[in-house]
Amino acid sequence: MLGSFLNAVLNFLIMAFVVFCIIKALNRTNGKISGQDGAAELLGLNPSTLWSKIRKYRIDVKGLERE
């Protein structure tokens, strides 16, 4: 029982960190997803993979703060 709880907590923390990294990269690139100096390049992801994660975690790209 404790193992499943710890697994759930770990999964949540990993998800939160992934979302944090995506938002930070989008802020740093002023919302640019793909291409040179885009968030996907910064994160080492294919742009379609990044879009998939943005949809999965329901990240509001247009509502982000810009650095």
N, C-alpha and C positions, 0 to 999 in steps of 0.2 A: 504494500500500500504506500509506504513512504517513497519507494522507488518510483512509482508512477507519478506521485506528486512532484518529486524532484525533477523528473523528466518533463513534466508540464511547465514547471518554472523555467527550466533551461531552454525549452523551446520558445517560451515567451520572451526571454532575454535575448535570444538569438534573433528573433523576429524584430524586436525593438531596435537592436543594433543595426540590422540591415536597413530598416526604415530610416534611422538616424543618418547612416552613411549616404543613402540615396538623397535625402533632403539636403544634407551638407554639400554634396556634389552638385546638386541642382542650384543651390544658392551660389556656390562658387562660380558656376558657369553661366549665371544669369538665366537659368532655365533652358539652356541649350542642351538637347538630349544627345544628338549624334554629330558626327563630323569631328574635325580637328578641334581640340580643346573643349569637346562636349563632355557631359557627365558620364556617358557610357565609356568613353576612352579613359577618363579619370579613374573610373571604378574597375576598368579592365573587363568590361562586359560588352557583348554584342548589343547594339541599340535595340533590337527586337526583344532581347532578354530583359533589358532595363524597362522597356515599355510594359512587358508582361508583369514585372514586379511592381511597377507603378499602379497598374490596374488591380493586381492582387491585393495590395495593401491600401488601395484607394487613396493614393497621395494626390493632393490637389496641386498640380504643377503651376497653374495660373495664380494660385493664392499664396505662393511662397514669397518670403522676404528675399530681397536681392542684396548681395554684398557689394 
